[in-house]
Amino acid sequence: MLASPTLQRATPMRTVDSFLFLEFFSASRPPPPLRHRWNPFIGEEKRREEKMLPWIFSRKGASGFSWASTVDHVTAGISASGLTTIVTGASSGIGAETARVLAGRGAHVVMAVRNLAAAEDVRQAVLAESPAASLDLMELDLSSLASVRKFDGDFDATGLPLNILVF
């Protein structure tokens, strides 16, 4: 005989060591709601956390900077003139921001990118902000060994030294 899903209350089943009790209820009745353990200190903990978070996030580390420090603030007063850098992925995101800051600090930046059109837009934006910036675009697809070899040959042909590589 097949078991019916609308069983009324079945007798509790006990495991051999009597630690686990299972009780089956009717399928038509919803299971009892989950109950979380009551913690009388949760309100106080939350208030303490809210007081500490601004202190934690405003606290400066040994470098004198915190999570709120901007790249312009961190690199203020630093000159990168005379340095040549290669920045991969400089057509967007962190790579574009890195190229912008290094070029603004005087470094000669080689933007190694897959999408030359997007990189040209970034280059124009950087030049609008820092007209004296020195930026070159070179195609590089890191997923293709042939592209990496071509980039290596092209960069070697420029005769520039490599001081900083941002990969």
C-alpha positions in Angstrom: 0.0 0.0 0.0 1.3 3.5 -0.9 1.7 6.1 1.8 -0.8 8.9 1.6 0.6 12.5 1.6 -2.3 13.6 3.8 -1.3 11.5 6.8 -2.7 12.7 10.0 -0.2 12.9 12.9 2.2 10.0 12.9 3.9 8.7 16.0 7.3 10.2 16.8 10.2 8.2 15.5 13.3 7.9 17.8 16.8 7.2 16.7 18.7 4.4 18.4 20.4 6.7 20.8 17.2 8.7 21.5 18.6 12.1 20.5 16.6 12.8 17.4 12.8 13.0 17.4 11.0 13.3 14.1 7.4 14.1 13.9 5.3 14.0 10.7 2.3 16.3 10.3 -0.4 16.5 7.8 0.7 17.7 4.3 -2.2 20.2 4.3 -0.9 22.0 7.4 2.0 24.5 6.9 5.3 23.8 8.8 5.8 25.8 11.9 7.6 29.2 11.4 11.3 29.3 12.0 12.2 30.9 15.3 15.4 32.7 15.8 17.0 32.6 19.2 16.2 35.8 21.1 19.3 37.9 21.9 18.7 40.7 24.4 21.9 42.4 23.5 21.3 42.7 19.7 20.1 46.3 20.0 23.2 47.4 22.0 25.6 45.5 19.6 24.0 47.3 16.7 24.4 50.7 18.4 28.0 49.9 19.3 28.7 48.9 15.7 27.2 52.1 14.3 29.4 54.1 16.6 32.6 52.2 15.6 32.1 52.1 11.8 32.9 55.8 11.2 36.0 55.5 13.5 37.2 52.4 11.7 36.7 53.8 8.2 38.2 57.2 9.0 41.2 55.8 10.7 44.4 56.2 8.7 47.0 53.4 8.4 50.7 53.6 8.8 51.0 55.1 5.3 48.8 58.0 6.4 46.1 57.0 4.0 42.7 55.4 4.5 40.1 53.7 2.4 38.7 57.1 1.5 42.0 58.4 0.1 41.9 59.0 -3.7 44.7 58.2 -6.1 45.3 61.9 -6.7 45.7 62.4 -2.9 48.1 59.4 -2.6 50.3 60.4 -5.5 50.3 64.2 -4.8 53.8 65.6 -4.9 55.3 62.5 -6.6 57.0 63.0 -10.0 57.1 60.1 -12.4 58.9 62.1 -15.1 61.6 60.1 -16.9 59.8 56.7 -16.2 58.2 54.6 -18.9 55.2 52.5 -17.9 53.2 49.8 -19.7 49.6 49.7 -18.4 47.5 46.7 -19.6 43.8 47.1 -19.9 44.1 50.9 -20.1 41.0 51.3 -22.3 38.6 51.3 -19.3 38.2 50.9 -15.5 41.2 50.7 -13.2 43.6 50.5 -16.2 42.3 53.8 -17.6 42.5 55.5 -14.1 46.1 54.2 -13.6 47.1 55.5 -17.0 45.5 58.8 -16.3 47.3 59.3 -13.0 50.7 58.1 -14.2 50.5 60.3 -17.3 49.4 63.2 -15.1 52.5 62.7 -12.9 54.8 62.9 -15.9 55.4 59.2 -16.8 55.5 58.1 -20.5 52.6 55.7 -20.6 52.2 52.9 -23.1 48.6 51.8 -23.1 48.5 48.1 -24.0 44.9 47.4 -25.0 42.8 45.1 -27.1 40.3 47.8 -28.2 42.2 50.6 -29.8 39.1 52.7 -30.5 38.1 52.7 -26.8 41.7 53.4 -25.8 41.8 56.4 -28.1 38.8 57.9 -26.3 40.6 57.4 -22.9 43.8 58.9 -24.4 41.9 62.0 -25.6 40.3 62.4 -22.2 43.7 62.2 -20.4 45.2 64.7 -22.9 42.3 67.1 -22.2 43.1 66.9 -18.5 46.9 66.9 -18.8 48.0 68.4 -22.2 51.6 67.6 -21.6 51.0 63.9 -21.0 52.9 61.4 -23.1 50.7 58.5 -24.1 51.2 55.8 -26.7 48.7 53.1 -27.8 49.8 49.6 -28.6 47.6 46.6 -29.4 47.9 43.7 -26.9 45.6 40.7 -26.4 47.0 38.8 -23.4 45.0 35.7 -24.4 47.0 35.3 -27.6 50.6 34.4 -27.5 51.1 35.7 -31.0 49.7 39.1 -29.9 52.1 39.2 -26.9 55.1 38.4 -29.1 54.0 41.1 -31.6 53.6 43.6 -28.7 57.1 42.7 -27.4 58.7 43.2 -30.8 56.9 46.6 -31.3 57.8 47.8 -27.8 61.4 46.7 -28.3 61.5 48.7 -31.5 60.6 51.9 -29.7 63.9 51.7 -27.8 62.2 52.9 -24.6 63.2 51.4 -21.2 60.6 49.7 -19.1 60.4 51.0 -15.6 56.9 50.1 -14.4 54.7 47.3 -15.7 51.0 47.5 -14.5 49.6 44.1 -15.4 
